[in-house]
């Protein structure tokens, strides 16, 4: 098989590439563009208008971001897939949506699924029940070890187009929190650590869903009133996000859950900005302790790490992003996964599928 033809299914929430928040969508857009550069034919299946160079099929004329997290957009998105795929000449489906993989068992095309979220609890049961109808790709070894019995075929770290990220050697005197207004992201821990360290903190956080607004009103806003040195920016667009990431003395990433992969860490490193984070989820796989950031075992250690972050080299952070988290590497690894899955499905022996984007 010379030319590989892939149907790339994005979630129903944001257009690609996203204008602001949208980590999965950013990854899908970057992967799509790089696969095209590597001579893989990609048909993108998404919502709204197409911002990539791929062939595009829109399931919905508008993105569903105002209903993010609700079930029906996912169900409607999945229900349209059989008719869309019937009209395409592709070798396999790469599905990034939640409900789409439910239909994998009913089609001849092999389906690769990137597990963008948790793989324990109900989600773990979901993936187990899908069985070998889907070929799962983990975002990190930390994620994969949480559910070793699933039908994993590879581990591929998320990545960014490093060349498109601004690099700054000279940093300004503030730490940056970038994420969502939710308990698992650790905004209170970030505020406490920054104040303890005497470091100014800027918080750029998505806050438009009902639960996010409630968490801000009940937890975050009272903390902002308790003292100085912390500025709430709210959600920022891509241009400002990149400017903030490049200027910050560090990214503060005190997550309170086993996050499969925090793309913002790779984005920070691409800007030459070290990461101060808690040892949860993929953090130890992304951040090289003492070289590209400080990995802390407890929240009490964060303040000291913030004080010491100036000793780390921005150039080393940028080089690490180029070596380990550039989209060209991610696309190469996914292409290997695709070819292996297609070969296996056709009854031929494919190459090994232990594909780890890392050290």
C-alpha positions in Angstrom: 0.0 0.0 0.0 1.7 3.2 -1.2 -0.7 6.1 -0.5 -2.5 5.8 2.8 -6.0 7.3 3.0 -7.4 8.2 6.4 -10.7 9.6 7.6 -10.0 11.8 10.6 -13.0 12.3 12.8 -12.8 15.3 15.2 -15.2 15.9 18.1 -18.4 18.0 17.5 -17.4 21.0 19.7 -15.0 23.3 17.9 -13.9 24.1 14.3 -10.4 23.1 13.3 -8.1 24.7 14.2 -9.8 26.1 17.3 -9.7 29.9 17.8 -9.1 29.6 21.6 -9.7 26.6 23.9 -9.6 23.2 22.3 -6.7 20.9 23.0 -8.1 17.9 21.2 -9.0 20.0 18.2 -5.6 21.6 18.1 -4.0 18.2 18.1 -6.3 17.0 15.3 -5.6 20.0 13.2 -1.8 19.8 13.6 -1.8 16.0 13.0 -4.0 16.5 9.9 -1.7 19.1 8.4 1.5 17.2 9.1 0.1 13.9 7.7 -0.7 15.8 4.5 2.9 17.0 4.3 4.0 13.4 4.8 1.9 12.3 1.7 -0.9 10.7 3.7 -4.3 11.6 2.2 -6.6 12.9 5.0 -10.4 13.5 4.8 -11.4 15.5 7.9 -14.9 14.9 9.3 -15.9 17.7 11.6 -18.2 20.7 12.2 -18.5 24.2 10.9 -16.0 25.4 8.4 -12.6 23.9 7.5 -9.5 25.7 8.5 -7.1 22.9 7.3 -5.8 21.9 3.9 -7.5 18.5 4.1 -10.6 17.4 2.2 -13.5 18.2 4.6 -16.9 16.9 5.4 -19.0 19.0 7.8 -21.6 17.1 9.8 -23.0 20.2 11.3 -23.0 23.7 9.9 -22.0 25.2 13.3 -19.8 24.1 16.1 -21.5 23.1 19.3 -19.2 24.8 21.9 -22.1 26.3 23.8 -23.4 22.8 24.5 -20.0 21.3 25.3 -20.2 18.3 27.5 -23.8 17.4 26.6 -24.6 14.1 25.1 -26.7 14.8 22.0 -24.1 16.6 19.9 -21.9 13.5 20.3 -24.7 11.2 19.4 -25.8 13.2 16.4 -22.2 13.4 15.2 -21.7 9.7 15.5 -25.1 8.9 13.8 -24.0 10.7 10.7 -20.7 8.8 10.3 -21.9 5.7 8.4 -23.4 7.7 5.5 -20.3 10.0 5.4 -17.9 7.1 5.4 -19.9 5.2 2.8 -19.0 7.9 0.3 -15.3 8.0 1.1 -12.5 5.9 -0.3 -10.3 5.4 2.8 -8.2 2.7 4.4 -9.1 3.4 8.0 -10.8 5.7 10.4 -9.0 7.7 13.1 -11.7 8.7 15.6 -11.1 11.4 18.2 -14.8 11.7 19.3 -16.5 10.0 22.2 -19.5 8.4 20.6 -18.1 7.6 17.2 -16.2 4.5 18.2 -19.6 2.8 19.1 -20.1 2.2 15.4 -16.7 0.6 14.7 -17.9 -2.9 15.1 -20.5 -2.5 12.4 -18.1 -1.5 9.6 -15.3 -3.2 7.6 -12.9 -0.3 7.9 -10.5 -0.6 10.9 -10.8 2.1 13.5 -8.0 3.7 15.5 -9.1 5.6 18.5 -7.0 8.1 20.5 -8.1 7.9 24.2 -8.1 11.6 25.0 -9.6 11.3 28.4 -9.8 9.0 31.4 -9.5 5.2 30.9 -10.8 4.2 34.3 -14.3 4.0 35.7 -17.2 4.3 33.2 -14.8 5.2 30.4 -12.7 2.2 31.1 -15.7 0.0 30.9 -16.7 1.7 27.6 -13.3 1.0 26.0 -13.3 -2.6 27.4 -16.8 -3.2 25.9 -15.6 -1.9 22.5 -13.1 -4.7 22.6 -11.0 -5.3 19.5 -13.4 -3.3 17.3 -11.1 -0.4 18.0 -7.4 0.0 18.2 -6.5 2.2 21.1 -3.7 4.7 21.2 -2.6 6.0 24.6 -1.3 9.6 25.1 1.2 8.5 27.8 2.5 5.4 29.5 0.9 6.8 32.7 -2.5 6.6 31.0 -1.8 3.1 29.5 -0.8 1.6 32.9 -4.1 2.7 34.4 -5.9 0.2 32.2 -3.4 -2.4 30.9 -6.1 -4.8 29.8 -7.5 -2.5 27.0 -6.8 -3.1 23.3 -3.8 -0.8 23.3 -1.7 -0.8 20.1 0.6 2.2 20.7 1.5 5.1 23.0 2.0 8.4 21.1 2.5 11.6 23.0 0.6 14.6 21.7 2.7 17.3 20.0 2.7 20.8 18.6 4.1 22.5 15.5 7.1 23.8 17.4 8.2 26.2 14.6 5.0 28.1 14.9 5.6 28.9 18.6 7.4 32.1 19.6 10.7 31.5 21.5 11.8 34.0 24.1 15.1 33.8 26.0 14.2 36.8 28.2 11.3 36.1 30.5 9.0 38.5 32.4 8.4 38.2 36.1 5.2 36.3 36.2 4.0 32.7 36.3 1.2 31.6 34.0 -1.7 29.2 34.7 -3.4 28.1 31.5 -6.4 25.7 31.6 -10.0 25.5 32.7 -11.9 26.6 35.7 -12.4 23.1 37.2 -11.2 21.5 40.5 -8.8 19.0 38.8 -6.7 21.8 37.2 -5.5 23.1 40.6 -6.2 26.9 40.5 -6.3 27.2 44.3 -3.0 25.4 44.5 -1.5 27.7 41.9 -2.7 30.8 43.7 -1.4 29.6 47.1 2.0 28.7 45.7 2.5 32.0 43.8 1.6 34.1 46.8 3.9 32.0 49.1 6.7 32.5 46.6 6.0 36.2 46.1 5.6 35.6 42.3 2.9 37.3 40.3 0.5 34.9 38.7 -1.7 35.4 35.6 -4.6 33.0 35.3 -5.8 32.4 31.7 -8.7 29.9 32.1 -11.7 28.9 30.1 -14.8 29.6 32.1 -18.1 29.4 30.1 -19.7 26.1 31.0 -22.2 26.1 33.8 -19.9 24.0 36.1 -16.9 26.2 35.3 -18.7 29.4 36.1 -20.0 27.9 39.4 -16.5 26.8 40.4 -15.2 30.3 39.7 -17.9 31.9 41.7 -17.7 29.6 44.7 -14.0 28.8 44.8 -11.7 31.0 42.6 -13.2 34.4 43.0 -13.1 34.4 46.8 -9.4 33.5 46.6 -8.8 36.4 44.2 -10.2 38.8 46.8 -8.0 37.5 49.5 -4.8 39.3 48.4 -2.8 40.8 45.6 -0.4 39.4 43.0 -2.9 37.3 41.1 -4.7 38.5 38.0 -7.6 36.7 36.4 -7.5 37.0 32.6 -10.2 34.5 31.7 -10.1 32.7 28.3 -7.6 34.1 25.8 -7.3 33.6 22.1 -4.4 31.7 20.5 -2.4 34.8 19.7 -2.5 36.1 23.3 -1.9 32.6 24.6 1.3 32.2 22.7 2.5 35.7 23.8 1.8 34.8 27.4 3.5 31.4 27.2 6.6 32.9 25.6 6.8 35.7 28.2 6.1 33.8 31.4 8.9 32.8 33.7 7.2 29.4 33.9 3.9 27.5 33.3 2.4 26.5 36.6 0.6 23.2 36.2 -0.6 21.9 39.6 -3.0 19.3 38.3 -5.1 17.3 40.8 -5.9 14.3 38.7 -4.1 11.7 36.5 -4.2 13.8 33.3 -3.3 11.6 30.3 -1.4 14.4 28.6 -1.3 18.1 29.2 -0.8 19.7 25.8 -0.1 23.0 27.4 3.1 21.6 28.8 4.4 20.9 25.3 3.3 24.3 24.2 5.2 26.0 27.1 8.4 24.1 26.3 8.1 25.1 22.6 8.1 28.7 23.8 11.2 28.0 25.9 9.2 28.2 29.1 9.9 25.7 31.9 7.1 23.9 33.7 6.4 23.7 37.4 4.0 20.9 38.0 2.8 18.2 40.4 3.7 14.6 39.8 0.4 13.4 38.4 -0.5 11.7 35.2 1.9 12.3 32.3 3.9 15.1 34.0 7.1 13.0 34.6 7.0 11.9 31.0 6.8 15.4 29.7 8.9 17.5 32.1 12.5 16.6 32.7 13.0 17.4 36.4 15.8 19.9 36.9 16.2 20.6 33.1 12.9 21.7 31.6 11.0 22.2 34.8 10.5 21.1 38.4 8.2 18.1 39.2 6.9 18.4 42.7 5.5 15.6 44.9 3.3 17.9 47.0 1.7 21.3 46.7 3.9 22.6 49.5 6.9 22.2 47.2 5.5 24.4 44.4 6.5 27.8 46.0 10.2 26.8 46.2 10.1 25.5 42.7 8.7 28.8 41.5 11.6 30.7 43.2 14.2 28.4 41.5 12.7 28.3 38.0 15.0 31.1 36.8 17.9 28.7 36.9 16.5 26.6 34.0 17.5 27.3 30.4 14.8 28.4 27.9 17.0 27.1 25.1 17.0 23.7 26.7 13.2 23.8 27.0 12.9 24.7 23.3 15.3 22.0 22.2 13.5 19.4 24.2 10.2 20.3 22.5 11.9 20.0 19.1 13.3 16.7 19.9 10.3 15.0 21.6 7.1 17.0 21.0 7.2 18.2 17.5 4.2 17.3 15.3 6.4 15.8 12.7 7.3 13.0 15.1 3.7 12.5 16.2 2.6 12.2 12.5 5.3 9.7 11.7 4.3 7.5 14.7 0.6 7.7 13.8 1.3 6.7 10.2 3.2 3.7 11.5 0.2 2.8 13.6 -2.2 3.2 10.7 -0.1 1.0 8.4 0.2 -1.7 11.1 -3.5 -1.7 11.9 -4.4 -1.9 8.2 -2.0 -4.8 7.7 -3.2 -6.7 10.7 -6.8 -6.2 9.7 -6.0 -7.5 6.2 -4.5 -10.6 7.8 -0.9 -9.7 7.1 1.8 -9.2 9.7 2.4 -5.6 10.4 5.4 -4.0 12.1 5.5 -3.9 15.9 3.2 -1.5 17.6 5.2 -0.4 20.6 5.4 3.2 19.5 6.3 5.5 22.3 6.8 9.3 21.7 9.3 10.0 24.4 12.8 9.5 25.7 
